[in-house]
């Protein structure tokens, strides 16, 4: 069972395709998938950091919750800003359904990166929402243990 100490905290998580692999999304195709799942999605392409190209910023309403994040088509990566773990798990479970079969999702968090923890963590393939919540809270517990 996920530790409630971590399920209720808001965290910024980063997700990406494995190094050297792609999920095959363009900004437009990722936006189309978001809108197909969550019709109220707002999105726009915008400039990113110098040398990073353009990215897709999005906000997804889901039963009163809001997923807020960015997708970088060049790096096949995204981040979700300051969300509870359970809300993040809903989005990640959807992401698992839209990436190519056999695709994997690596992740980290702002907390880990701020501590210099740069290794990849992995979402379980075809994970249930409960398994994803457990994986994310395990990550946060491991990061806290490093502090």
N, C-alpha and C positions, 0 to 999 in steps of 0.2 A: 504494500500500500504506500502511495506517495506521502511524503512527509508534509503535513499541513503547514509547517513553518515555511515551506518553499512554494506551495501551490497558490498562496494568496498574495505573493509579492509580485510586483510589476518588474519585468525584465525586458531588455532589448536583446533579441536573439538574431543571429546571422545564420543563414542556410545557403548551401551551395551544392552544385554537382561535384562529384569527385574530380580531383586534379586531372586535367587532360581529357575529361569527358564533357558532354553537353546534354542538356535536356532538350535542346532543339527549339527553344522559344525565342522569338523576336519580341520586342516590346509590344507590338501589335497583337501577336498571337497570345501572349501572356494576358494582356488586357482583355482580349476576347474570352478567354477561359474564365477570368474573374467575373466578368459581366454575365456569362452564361450561368455561373453558380449563384452569384449575388447580383441581381439586376440593378440594385441601387448603387453599384460601385462607381466612384468617381476616380478618374485617373488623368494624368497628363505626363507627357514626356518633358524632361527638363535637363539642363546641363548638370553635370556632376563635377567632381574634382578635376582639375587639369590633368589631361592624359587618360581619363577614365571614360570618355565618351558620354553619350546620353543615357539616361535611365528613366524608368517609368515609376512615378510616384503614384501611390494608390491609397484609397480609403474604402474599406468594405464594411457596410453595415450588415449585421447579422443578428436578428432578434434583439435589437437594442444594444448589442456590442459593436465595437468598431475595431477592425483591423487596420492599422496604419503602417505603411511600409514603403519600400522601394525595391524595384527589380532592376538589376544590371544585366542586360542581354549579352554584353560583351564577355562578362565573367560568369554568366549563368548562375548568378547569386542573388539573394534577396535578404532584406532584414525586416523584421517586425519590431516596431518601436513600443517599448514600455507597456507591455501587456501582461496580464496574469498568465501563468503557465497553462491553465485549463483552456483559456481562450486561444493561446498559441497552438495548443494541441489540435484544436478544431481545424485551424488553418493548415497545419502540417499534414493532418490526415487527408484533407482535400488535395494538397500538393502531391501526396503519394499517388493519388488516383489519376493525376493528369501528366505526371512525368512518364517517359517511355517505360514499358515493361522491363523489369530488371534494374531500373535506375535506382540509384542510392542517393541519400541525402546526408551530407555531412553538416555539422553545425558547431557553433560556439556561442558565446554570449559576451556582451560588453564587459561584464564582471571578470570573465576569464582573460580577455584580452588586456584589460587594465592591469592585471597581475602578471602579464607576460606569459600566460599559458597559451601556447600557439598550436598545440596538437589538435587534430581533428577528433570530434566526437561524432557518433553515428546514430541516426534514427533507425529503429528496427524495421527491416523490410516488411511491408504489409502490416505494420503495427496497428493495433487497435488504439483508440483514443486513450484508454487507460495505460497501455504500454508506453505510449508517447509521453504522457504526463509523467510516468515513472522515470523514463529516460531523462527527461528535462530536469526533474527534481534531483535525480542522482547526480547529474552534471553540476547543479547548483550546490549540492552538498559537498561534492569533491572540490569545487572552487572555493567554497567557504573554508574547507579544511586546509587549503593552501595559504590562506591569509595569515 
